[in-house]
Structures are given as structure tokens and as C-alpha cells.
Amino acid sequence: MTSAQRYRFWLAGLAVFGLLLYLLRGMLLPFVAGMAIAYFLDPVVGHLRRAGLSRLMATAVITLSFFLALALAVVLLVPLIEDQVVEFARRLPDYMAALGHHFRPLVQDLLHRLNPRDVDRLRASVSGYAGDAVSWALQVLRQVLSGSLAVVNVVSLLFVTPIVTFYLLRDWDRLVRKMEGWLPRDHAATIHAQFKEINRTLSGFVRGQAMVCLVMAVFYAVGLTVMGVDLGLVIGLSSGVLVFIPYVGHMFGLVVSMGVAFAQTGDWNLPLTAAALFCAGLALEGYALTPKLVGDKIGLHPVWILFSLLAGASLVGFLGVLLAVPVAAVVGVLVRFALTRYLTSSLYTGSDAA
């Protein structure tokens, strides 16, 4: 088989894999989730095996402990979140009235400074954007209810994901050895080296970033709740989860918490305190947690992460968001490898010596 035929074979295989991934995206969520959890927990299983447990026993202990802890967190947090959401909904008319009382003079003064034609144009634009925003929100809600988070998929997440996680954890080493045996012998060493680099990048980002998100979610949720900000638990947990998107989690929490705090109190003391909390959280994440847990050598630029998340969501929906960072890590490693080969080739040097 010539080199051109090999390239065509691997490109065709990659195209078929991408097509199958796109066609089956509606039922892959529990399997992708189970694979991600198994990858996350595999080092823990390794530690238990070195402590003397068999692979099967270590897998059973870790899988059971993880999903029990997850279920316990849901049981404890859902009632608290529900109470905060219901109370916030009850107070929402008062908050809107308070915001209107504070900002109405500013809006009226601004309208007086504009000519009537500009005012009409501004009102028409605001009405149009508001209608577009409502339509977009309804479309997103409809996709969520009928797409990857439909009832069937939620049930499959609850029952299929633990099974997938258990079997992948149990057979992880055997699967890795089997896949290494399938590599083309002429390039096995090179491919193995790239897989090691991909694993280093993924483990550094996914496992480390998960710990960062957990710590920041607890930090923000506890801080806002202690301050007495309405919806503090919901805002804090949401901000912590979104921290894996560079700066988005912090900015989301800062804006929402300051807005809710100002509507709640009508003065700037509580909003500024919430802003101080998020500034402290940004410093904690940037100077302590991320360097310690994630490191600065994973090779995933924040812009590349943002692009991959948006591209994954646009192409495959919620499943694409889950796959975005792993795919970005793989592509990043392969691009760096290709660039290294290019810089040592005759295409770059202009000679045939390389």
C-alpha cells in the first residue's frame, strides 16, 4: 500500500467516524458521560490497586462511592435551590419595581436629551431586540426539552452512565493495551508518543479544571449565601461551573450577583461586597488554584477553548459541549506535532537534506 493510499484510508476512516458521531449524537450522551467519568476516576482506581485491591474491587468501590456522593449532593442541594428560586420568584415584582424607581429618572433624563425621532427609533430597536431575545430563549428551551436533555436521555443518564462507567473502569488497562496492539507497526512509537501527550494535556486540563470548578462553586455559593444575596446558592454554583470557560464564570457571577443585590437592597453596599467576593475569587483561581491544579503547560489557549466550545455546541449541541475540550486537546497536540514536522522538513528549510 502506497503512502497516498494510506492517507486516503485514514482520512476516509476519520470521515466515517465523524459522520457516525453526528448521526448518533442523540443517544451518545450517557456513553460520553460514562467515558468522561471513567477517565476522571481511573487514577483513583490505580491508587487503590497499588494499595492491594483487585481491579474489580477497586472499580466497584470507586464507582459506587462516586455516584452515591453525586446523589447525596443532588438530594441536599435541590431543595435549597428550589426554595431560593421560589422565594426569588415571589419577590421579583418588588425587585422590578425597585429597579424602576432607581433608574426611571436616569432614563427619563436621557430621553429628554434625545430628539423625538431618535427616541422612536430607540424604542423600535429595543422592542425588536426584546422580541428576538424571547424567540431565542423559547427556541433554546424547546431544543433542551426535545433534544439531548429530553426525558429519555435523562433516564439513560441515570441508569446507563453508571453501567458504562463501571465496565470502562474495570477494563480500562485491557482496552488501552488492545488499542495499542491495533496501531500500524511502522508508526506505533510515534502514535504512542502523541497519545501520551494527549493524555497529559487532557488529564492536566479536565481533571485539574474539574477541581478548580468545584472549589470555586463552593467558594462563591458559600460567600454569596453568607452575605445574604438572594439566589446566592444558585448564582455561586452556576458561576463555579462556568469557570472552565475563561473569565465567563467570573463575569457571569459578578454581573448577576451585583444586579440581584442592588435590586434586593436599593443601595451599593451589598453589590460592592459581592463584587469584592468575585475579585477575590478571580485572584484565587488565577494565582493559586489554576497554577497548582491545572498548570500552565497544557497547551490549550483560552481563545481556542472558547472557539471549541462554541463550535461543538453549534455542530452537535449539548454533546458537542462535552466533547469540545477533549477534541480541542487532541487537535492541539496533532497541530503541534505537524508543525514540528513541518519545521524540520524541506518544505520549510527549502532543501532536500531533511
C-alpha positions in Angstrom: 0.0 0.0 0.0 1.4 3.4 -1.0 1.6 6.4 1.2 -1.2 8.1 -0.7 -3.4 5.1 -0.3 -2.7 5.1 3.5 -3.6 8.7 3.8 -6.8 8.2 1.9 -7.7 5.2 4.1 -7.2 7.1 7.4 -9.0 10.2 6.0 -11.9 8.0 5.0 -12.0 6.4 8.4 -11.9 9.8 10.1 -14.8 11.0 7.9 -16.9 7.9 8.7 -16.2 8.3 12.4 -17.3 12.0 12.2 -20.4 11.1 10.3 -21.4 8.4 12.8 -20.8 10.8 15.6 -23.1 13.3 14.0 -25.9 10.8 13.2 -25.8 9.2 16.6 -25.4 12.4 18.6 -28.9 12.0 20.1 -28.1 8.8 22.0 -24.4 9.2 22.8 -24.7 11.4 25.8 -24.8 8.7 28.6 -21.8 6.9 26.9 -19.8 10.1 26.6 -20.6 11.0 30.2 -19.6 7.5 31.4 -16.4 7.6 29.4 -15.5 11.0 30.9 -16.2 9.9 34.4 -14.2 6.7 33.9 -11.3 8.7 32.6 -11.6 11.1 35.6 -11.6 8.2 38.1 -9.1 5.9 36.6 -6.1 7.3 38.6 -8.1 6.7 41.8 -8.6 3.1 40.8 -4.8 2.9 40.2 -4.1 4.1 43.7 -6.5 1.5 45.2 -4.8 -1.2 43.2 -1.4 -0.2 44.5 -2.9 -0.4 48.0 -3.7 -4.1 47.4 -7.3 -4.2 46.0 -8.1 -6.1 42.8 -9.1 -4.1 39.7 -12.7 -5.3 40.0 -13.0 -4.4 43.7 -11.3 -1.0 43.2 -13.7 -0.3 40.3 -16.8 -1.3 42.3 -15.7 0.8 45.3 -14.9 3.9 43.3 -17.9 3.8 41.0 -20.3 3.2 44.0 -18.7 6.0 46.0 -18.8 8.5 43.2 -22.4 8.0 42.3 -23.5 7.9 45.9 -21.7 11.2 46.6 -23.3 12.7 43.4 -26.8 11.5 44.5 -26.2 12.9 48.0 -25.2 16.2 46.6 -28.3 16.4 44.5 -30.6 15.4 47.4 -29.1 18.1 49.6 -28.8 20.9 47.0 -32.1 20.5 45.1 -34.4 21.5 48.0 -32.2 24.5 48.8 -32.1 25.7 45.2 -35.8 25.2 44.9 -36.5 27.3 48.0 -34.3 30.1 46.7 -35.8 30.1 43.2 -39.4 30.1 44.6 -38.6 32.9 47.1 -36.9 34.9 44.3 -39.9 34.5 42.0 -42.1 35.7 44.8 -40.0 38.9 45.3 -39.4 39.5 41.6 -42.2 42.1 41.2 -40.8 44.1 44.1 -37.3 43.9 42.7 -38.5 45.2 39.3 -40.4 48.0 40.9 -37.3 48.9 42.9 -35.1 48.9 39.8 -37.7 51.0 38.0 -37.8 53.5 40.9 -34.0 53.9 40.9 -33.4 54.0 37.1 -36.5 55.7 35.8 -35.2 59.3 36.5 -32.0 58.4 34.6 -33.9 57.0 31.6 -36.3 60.0 31.5 -33.4 62.4 31.6 -31.7 60.6 28.8 -35.0 60.6 26.7 -35.3 64.3 27.3 -31.9 64.9 25.8 -32.7 63.0 22.6 -34.9 64.3 19.8 -38.3 62.5 19.3 -37.2 60.8 16.2 -34.2 59.2 17.9 -36.5 58.1 20.8 -38.9 56.4 18.5 -36.0 54.7 16.7 -34.6 53.6 20.1 -37.9 52.2 21.2 -38.4 50.3 18.0 -34.9 48.8 18.3 -35.4 47.8 21.9 -38.7 46.2 21.0 -37.2 44.3 18.2 -34.2 43.0 20.2 -36.6 42.0 23.1 -38.7 40.0 20.7 -35.6 38.3 19.2 -34.3 37.5 22.7 -37.6 36.0 23.7 -37.8 33.9 20.5 -34.2 32.7 21.0 -34.9 31.8 24.7 -38.0 29.8 23.6 -36.1 28.1 20.9 -33.3 27.1 23.3 -35.9 25.8 25.8 -37.7 23.8 23.0 -34.3 22.2 21.9 -33.5 21.4 25.5 -36.8 19.7 26.1 -36.8 17.8 22.8 -33.1 17.3 22.3 -30.2 15.9 24.3 -31.8 16.6 27.7 -35.2 15.1 26.9 -36.8 12.7 29.5 -35.5 9.6 27.7 -31.9 10.9 27.8 -32.2 11.9 31.4 -33.3 8.4 32.3 -30.5 7.0 30.3 -28.0 9.2 32.1 -29.3 8.0 35.4 -29.2 4.3 34.6 -26.8 3.8 31.6 -24.0 6.1 32.7 -23.1 4.2 35.9 -23.0 0.9 34.0 -20.8 2.4 31.3 -18.5 3.9 33.9 -18.1 0.6 35.8 -17.3 -1.5 32.8 -14.9 1.1 31.3 -13.1 1.4 34.6 -12.9 -2.3 35.0 -11.5 -2.9 31.5 -9.5 0.3 31.1 -6.0 -1.2 31.1 -7.0 -4.1 28.9 -8.7 -1.7 26.4 -5.6 0.5 26.3 -3.4 -2.5 25.6 -5.8 -3.8 22.9 -5.8 -0.4 21.1 -2.1 -0.1 21.2 -1.9 -3.5 19.5 -4.0 -2.2 16.7 -1.6 0.7 15.8 0.2 0.4 12.5 3.6 -1.1 13.3 5.7 1.4 11.3 4.3 4.4 13.2 3.4 2.8 16.6 6.1 4.6 18.5 5.2 8.0 17.1 1.4 7.5 17.6 2.0 6.2 21.2 4.0 9.3 21.9 1.2 11.5 20.7 -1.3 9.6 22.7 0.8 10.2 25.8 0.9 13.9 25.0 -2.9 14.0 24.5 -3.4 12.2 27.8 -1.1 14.6 29.6 -3.0 17.6 28.1 -6.4 16.1 28.9 -5.5 15.0 32.4 -4.0 18.3 33.2 -7.0 20.3 32.0 -10.0 18.1 32.6 -9.1 16.7 36.0 -7.5 19.8 37.2 -10.2 22.1 35.9 -12.9 20.0 37.5 -11.3 20.5 40.9 -11.0 24.2 40.2 -14.7 24.4 39.3 -15.7 22.5 42.4 -13.6 24.7 44.7 -14.9 28.0 43.1 -18.5 26.8 43.1 -18.3 26.1 46.9 -16.4 29.4 47.4 -18.9 31.6 45.6 -22.0 29.7 46.8 -21.0 29.9 50.5 -19.8 33.6 50.1 -23.0 34.8 48.5 -25.2 32.9 50.9 -23.4 34.2 53.9 -23.7 37.8 52.5 -27.5 37.2 52.2 -27.7 37.7 48.4 -31.0 36.2 47.1 -30.3 33.2 44.8 -26.8 33.2 46.2 -26.5 29.4 46.1 -27.7 29.2 42.5 -25.6 32.1 41.3 -22.5 30.8 43.1 -22.8 27.2 41.9 -23.5 28.4 38.3 -20.5 30.7 38.4 -18.3 27.9 39.7 -19.4 25.5 37.0 -18.8 28.1 34.3 -15.3 28.9 35.5 -13.9 26.3 33.0 -14.8 28.8 30.3 -12.1 31.5 30.7 -13.4 34.6 32.5 -17.1 33.7 31.7 -17.9 32.2 35.1 -16.5 35.1 37.0 -18.1 37.7 34.8 -21.5 36.0 34.9 -21.4 35.7 38.7 -20.2 39.3 39.1 -22.9 40.9 36.9 -25.8 38.7 38.1 -24.9 38.9 41.8 -24.5 42.7 41.7 -27.8 43.1 39.8 -29.7 40.9 42.3 -28.0 42.5 45.3 -28.9 46.0 44.1 -32.5 45.1 43.3 -32.7 43.5 46.8 -31.3 46.4 48.8 -31.5 49.5 46.7 -28.0 50.7 47.7 -24.5 49.9 46.6 -23.1 48.3 49.8 -24.2 44.7 49.1 -23.4 44.8 45.4 -19.9 46.1 46.1 -19.4 43.4 48.7 -20.4 40.8 46.1 -18.0 42.4 43.6 -15.2 42.1 46.1 -16.0 38.4 46.5 -15.7 37.8 42.8 -12.5 39.8 42.6 -11.1 37.7 45.4 -12.3 34.5 43.6 -10.7 35.6 40.3 -7.4 36.1 42.2 -7.7 32.8 44.0 -8.4 30.9 40.8 -5.8 32.7 38.7 -2.9 32.8 41.1 -3.4 29.7 43.3 -5.8 27.1 42.0 -5.2 27.0 38.3 -1.3 27.0 38.5 -1.5 24.3 41.2 -4.2 22.0 39.9 -4.1 22.7 36.1 -0.7 24.0 35.4 0.4 26.3 32.5 1.9 23.7 30.1 -1.3 22.1 28.9 -1.2 23.9 25.6 -4.9 25.0 25.4 -5.2 28.7 24.8 -8.3 30.3 26.3 -9.4 31.6 22.8 -9.0 28.0 21.5 -11.2 26.7 24.3 -13.9 29.3 23.7 -13.8 28.5 19.9 -14.1 24.8 20.5 -17.0 25.2 22.9 -19.0 27.4 20.5 -18.1 25.2 17.6 -19.1 22.0 19.4 -22.4 23.5 20.6 -23.2 24.7 17.1 -22.4 21.4 15.4 -23.6 18.7 17.9 -25.5 20.6 20.6 -25.0 19.7 24.3 -23.0 16.6 23.4 -20.6 18.9 21.4 -20.0 21.0 24.6 -19.0 17.8 26.4 -16.7 16.7 23.6 -15.3 20.2 22.8 -12.3 20.3 25.2 -11.1 16.7 24.5 -11.3 17.3 20.8 -9.6 20.6 21.2 -6.8 18.9 23.2 -6.4 16.2 20.5 -6.4 18.8 17.7 -3.9 21.0 19.5 -1.5 18.1 20.1 -1.7 17.0 16.4 -1.3 20.5 15.2 1.9 21.0 17.3 3.2 17.7 16.1 2.5 18.6 12.4 4.2 22.0 12.9 7.3 20.3 14.4 7.5 18.0 11.4 7.0 20.9 9.0 9.8 23.0 10.6 12.2 20.1 10.1 11.1 19.3 6.5 12.3 20.5 3.2 9.0 22.5 2.8 10.3 24.8 5.5 14.1 24.6 5.1 14.0 24.8 1.3 16.4 21.9 0.9 16.2 18.1 0.5 18.5 17.3 3.3 15.7 16.9 5.9 
